[in-house]
Amino acid sequence: MQTILITGGTGLIGSRLTQYFSSKGYKIIVLSRNPEKNKNNDLVTYAAWNVKKQEIDVDAVQAADYIIHLAGAGVVAKKWTEAYRKEIIDSRTLSSKLIVDTLRKHTHKVKAIISSSAIGWYGPDKEPNHFFTEDEKADTAFLGHTCMLWEQSIEEAATLGIRVCTLRTGIVLSEKGGALEEFKKPLKFGIAAILGSGTQVVSWIHIEDLCRMYAYAVEHAEISGSYNAVAPQPVTNTMLTLTLAKRVRKNFFIPMHVPSFVLKIMMGERSIEVLKSTTVSCEKIKRAGFTFLYPSVEAAIEELID
């Protein structure tokens, strides 16, 4: 039985990955600031770490065959004050530093680190019909710079002879929360809320395909470097909103645009994330042999919404 150490394991993606890998017979160790609040079982245990103090349960690291690194403060969770911008970056880079320093100082058996990143690396679309690929430089805006520092911080592990793969993740569609839950809220009142013009492209992925991609990266030694974790068929915000509305409300809804200036007032700089168009390619991971269960947003939403 092989062991996977997961950081950020109590979040939306981490919780699902814990279930997914334990169902495949892996033993899971989840790093947590408060491990005592969680119950251990035969396949899932919790161990302590504190990124700010650069403290970690060394035994947990030494028990791991693989590390999945998801830890990081939520990008849209709070207003982007100077202090929260720093927290967004530090929570990613300092957690990577803690992992790499621990692996450097202690004997271990870690074969690979699969780290989260984001398509914020690319910034907004630059021209029509252009798909961003992994070899393009990071955008110079805040999120692009954050992703660059994030990836660089964990790539340090490669200097120790450890295989490193980063998955630049798009908007994750899940029935347990996240973006899809936010899209569903106005539908309770019969409103399909189209954000801004609605023409902005959303590069998304079904959470099941994301879990399968992490597993593919763990189990295939040739997978290293950066890969885009997005579905083959990106859609406009309008198409995503109306597809969801039809599934949830049949034909009993009213499409309504939420003006960009309203979103900017409500969200501040974070509105960039919901208004920008980012068209991202998944051809690299497909060439590596990965196949999608949910390539279209229609198939994804049909599966996610009862």
For each residue, the residues with C-beta under 8 A, 3 or more apart:
1: 25 26 27
2: 26 27 65 66
3: 26 27 28 29 63 64 65 66
4: 21 26 27 28 29 64 65 66 67 68 218
5: 29 30 31 60 61 63 64 66 67 68
6: 9 14 17 18 28 29 30 31 67 68 70
7: 14 31 49 67 68 69 70 71 95 99
8: 11 13 14 69 70 71 72 116
9: 6 14 15 17 18 28 30 31 32 68 70
10: 14 15 30 32 38
11: 8 14 15 70
12: 15 16 172 174 176 177 178 207
13: 8 16 17 70 116 169 172 207 210
14: 6 7 8 9 10 11 17 18 30 68 70
15: 9 10 11 12 18 19 176
16: 12 13 19 20 174 176 207 211
17: 6 9 13 14 20 21 68 70 211 214
18: 6 9 14 15 21 22 28 30 44
19: 15 16 22 23
20: 16 17 23 24 211 212 214 215
21: 4 17 18 24 26 28 215
22: 18 19 25 26 27 28 43 44
23: 19 20
24: 20 21 215
25: 1 22
26: 1 2 3 4 21 22 43
27: 1 2 3 4 22 43 44 45
28: 3 4 6 9 18 21 22 43 44 45
29: 3 4 5 6 44 45 46 47 60 63 64
30: 5 6 9 10 14 18 35 38 44 45 46 47
31: 5 6 7 9 46 47 48 49 56 57 60 71
32: 9 10 35 37 38 46 47 48 49
33: 48 49 50
34: 37 38
35: 30 32 38 46 47 48
36: 46
37: 32 34
38: 10 30 32 34 35 46
39:
40: 44 45 46
41: 44 45
42:
43: 22 26 27 28
44: 18 22 27 28 29 30 40 41
45: 27 28 29 30 40 41
46: 29 30 31 32 35 36 38 40
47: 29 30 31 32 35 57 59 60
48: 31 32 33 35 55 56 57
49: 7 31 32 33 55 56 57 98
50: 33 53 54 55 56
51: 54 71 90 91 94 95 98
52: 94
53: 50
54: 50 51 94 97 98 101
55: 48 49 50 98
56: 31 48 49 50 60 61 98 99 102
57: 31 47 48 49 60 61
58: 61 62 102 106
59: 47 62 63
60: 5 29 31 47 56 57 63 64
61: 5 56 57 58 64 67 99 102 103 106 108 110
62: 58 59 106 107 108 109
63: 3 5 29 59 60
64: 3 4 5 29 60 61 67 108 109 110
65: 2 3 4 109 110 111
66: 2 3 4 5 110 111 112 113 114 218
67: 4 5 6 7 61 64 99 110 112 113 114
68: 4 5 6 7 9 14 17 113 114 115 214 218
69: 7 8 95 96 99 113 114 115 116 154
70: 6 7 8 9 11 13 14 17 115 116
71: 7 8 31 51 91 92 95
72: 8 88 91 92 95 116 150
73: 77 84 87 88 91 92
74: 77 78
75: 88 118 120 143 270 273
76: 267 270 273
77: 73 74
78: 74 81 84
79: 84 268 270
80: 84 85 88 142 268 269 270
81: 78 84 85
82: 85 86
83: 86 87
84: 73 78 79 80 81 87 88
85: 80 81 82 88 89 142
86: 82 83 89 90
87: 73 83 84 90 91
88: 72 73 75 80 84 85 91 92 146
89: 85 86 92 93 146 149 150
90: 51 86 87 93 94
91: 51 71 72 73 87 88 94 95
92: 71 72 73 88 89 95 96 146 149 150 153
93: 89 90 96 97 149 150 153
94: 51 52 54 90 91 97 98
95: 7 51 69 71 72 91 92 98 99
96: 69 92 93 99 100 115 150 153 154 156
97: 54 93 94 100 101 153 156
98: 49 51 54 55 56 94 95 101 102
99: 7 56 61 67 69 95 96 102 103 113 154 157
100: 96 97 103 104 153 154 156 157 160
101: 54 97 98 104 105
102: 56 58 61 98 99 105 106
103: 61 99 100 106 108 110 157 160 162
104: 100 101 160
105: 101 102
106: 58 61 62 102 103
107: 62
108: 61 62 64 103
109: 62 64 65
110: 61 64 65 66 67 103 113 162
111: 65 66 162 163 221
112: 66 67 162 163 164 165 217 218 221 224
113: 66 67 68 69 99 110 154 157 162 163 164 165
114: 66 67 68 69 165 166 167 214 217 218
115: 68 69 70 96 150 151 154 164 165 166 167
116: 8 13 69 70 72 166 167 169
117: 121 147 150 151 166 167 168 169 226
118: 75 121 143 147 150 168 169 170
119: 122 132 168 169 170 203 228 230 278 280
120: 75 123 139 143 144 146 147 273
121: 117 118 138 139 143 144 147 148 151 168
122: 119 132 136 138 139 144 278 280
123: 120 139 140 141 143 144 276 278
124: 139 276 277 278
125: 128 130 132 201 276 277 278 279
126: 130
127: 130
128: 125
129:
130: 125 126 127 279
131: 279 280 281 283
132: 119 122 125 136 228 278 279 280 281
133: 136 228 281 283 284
134: 168 225 226 227 228 284
135:
136: 122 132 133
137:
138: 121 122 144 145 147 148
139: 120 121 122 123 124 143 144 145
140: 123 144 145
141: 123 144 145 272
142: 80 85 145 146 269
143: 75 118 120 121 123 139 146 147 272 273
144: 120 121 122 123 138 139 140 141 147 148
145: 138 139 140 141 142 148 149
146: 88 89 92 120 142 143 149 150
147: 117 118 120 121 138 143 144 150 151 168
148: 121 138 144 145 151 152
149: 89 92 93 145 146 152 153
150: 72 89 92 93 96 115 117 118 146 147 153 154
151: 115 117 121 147 148 154 155 166 226
152: 148 149 155 156
153: 92 93 96 97 100 149 150 156
154: 69 96 99 100 113 115 150 151 157 164 166
155: 151 152 158 164 166
156: 96 97 100 152 153 159 160
157: 99 100 103 113 154 160 162 164
158: 155 161 162 163 164
159: 156
160: 100 103 104 156 157
161: 158
162: 103 110 111 112 113 157 158
163: 111 112 113 158 221 223 224
164: 112 113 115 154 155 157 158 224 225
165: 112 113 114 115 217 223 224 225 226 227
166: 114 115 116 117 151 154 155 225 226 227
167: 114 115 116 117 210 213 214 217 226 227 228 229
168: 117 118 119 121 134 147 226 227 228 229 230 280
169: 13 116 117 118 119 172 205 210 229 230
170: 118 119 202 203 204 205 228 229 230 231 234 278 280
171: 179 202 203 204 205
172: 12 13 169 178 179 204 205 207 210
173: 178 179 180 204 205 206 207 297 300 301 304
174: 12 16 177 178 180 206 207 304
175: 180 304 305
176: 12 15 16 207
177: 12 174 180 181
178: 12 172 173 174 181 182 207
179: 171 172 173 182 183 204
180: 173 174 175 177 183 184 244 304
181: 177 178 184 185
182: 178 179 185
183: 179 180 186 187 193 240 241 244
184: 180 181 187 188 244 248
185: 181 182 188
186: 183 189 191 192 193 256
187: 183 184 190 191 192 244 245 248 249 253
188: 184 185
189: 186
190: 187 249 252 253 254
191: 186 187 253 254 256
192: 186 187 241 242 244 245 249 253 254 255 256
193: 183 186 241 256 258
194: 198 237 238 241 242 255 256 257 258
195: 198 200 237 241 257 258 263 274 275
196: 200 237 257 258 259 260 263 274 275
197: 200 257 260
198: 194 195 236 237 238 241 257
199: 236 237 238 277
200: 195 196 197 236 237 275 276 277
201: 125 234 235 236 237 277 278 279
202: 170 171 234 235 236 237 240 278
203: 119 170 171 228 230 231 234 278 279 280
204: 170 171 172 173 179 230 231 234 235 240 297 300
205: 169 170 171 172 173 209 210 213 229 230 231
206: 173 174 209 210 231 292 293 294 300 303 304
207: 12 13 16 172 173 174 176 178 210 211
208: 211 212 293 294 303
209: 205 206 212 213 231 292 293 294
210: 13 167 169 172 205 206 207 213 214 229
211: 16 17 20 207 208 214 215
212: 20 208 209 215 216 290 293
213: 167 205 209 210 216 217 227 229 285 290
214: 17 20 68 114 167 210 211 217 218
215: 20 21 24 211 212 218 219
216: 212 213 219 220 223 285 288 289 290
217: 112 114 165 167 213 214 220 223 227
218: 4 66 68 112 114 214 215
219: 215 216
220: 216 217 223 288 289
221: 111 112 163
222: 288
223: 163 165 216 217 220 227 288
224: 112 163 164 165
225: 134 164 165 166
226: 117 134 151 165 166 167 168
227: 134 165 166 167 168 213 217 223 284 285 288
228: 119 132 133 134 167 168 170 203 280 281 282 284 285
229: 167 168 169 170 205 210 213 282 285
230: 119 168 169 170 203 204 205 234 280 281 282
231: 170 203 204 205 206 209 234 282 292 294 295 296 297 300
232: 282 286 292 295
233: 295 296 297
234: 170 201 202 203 204 230 231 279 280
235: 201 202 204 239 240 243 297
236: 198 199 200 201 202 239 240
237: 194 195 196 198 199 200 201 202 240 241 274
238: 194 198 199 241 242 255
239: 235 236 242 243 297
240: 183 202 204 235 236 237 243 244 297
241: 183 192 193 194 195 198 237 238 244 245 255
242: 192 194 238 239 245 246 255
243: 235 239 240 246 247 297 298 301
244: 180 183 184 187 192 240 241 247 248 301 305
245: 187 192 241 242 248 249 253 255
246: 242 243 249 250 251 253
247: 243 244 301 302 305
248: 184 187 244 245 253 305
249: 187 190 192 245 246 252 253
250: 246
251: 246
252: 190 249
253: 187 190 191 192 245 246 248 249
254: 190 191 192
255: 192 194 238 241 242 245
256: 186 191 192 193 194
257: 194 195 196 197 198
258: 193 194 195 196 262 263
259: 196 262 263
260: 196 197 263 264 271 275
261: 264 265
262: 258 259 265 266
263: 195 196 258 259 260 266 267 271 274 275
264: 260 261 267 268 271
265: 261 262
266: 262 263 271
267: 76 263 264 270 271 274
268: 79 80 264 271
269: 80 142 272
270: 75 76 79 80 267 273 274
271: 260 263 264 266 267 268 274 275
272: 141 143 269 275 276
273: 75 76 120 143 270 276
274: 195 196 237 263 267 270 271
275: 195 196 200 260 263 271 272
276: 123 124 125 200 272 273
277: 124 125 199 200 201
278: 119 122 123 124 125 132 170 201 202 203
279: 125 130 131 132 201 203 234
280: 119 122 131 132 168 170 203 228 230 234
281: 131 132 133 228 230 284
282: 228 229 230 231 232 285 286 292
283: 131 133 286 287
284: 133 134 227 228 281 287 288
285: 213 216 227 228 229 282 288 290
286: 232 282 283 289 290 291 292
287: 283 284
288: 216 220 222 223 227 284 285
289: 216 220 286
290: 212 213 216 285 286
291: 286
292: 206 209 231 232 282 286 295
293: 206 208 209 212
294: 206 208 209 231 299 300 303
295: 231 232 233 292 299
296: 231 233 299 300
297: 173 204 231 233 235 239 240 243 300 301
298: 243 301 302
299: 294 295 296 302 303
300: 173 204 206 231 294 296 297 303 304
301: 173 243 244 247 297 298 304 305
302: 247 298 299 305
303: 206 208 294 299 300
304: 173 174 175 180 206 300 301
305: 175 244 247 248 301 302
306:
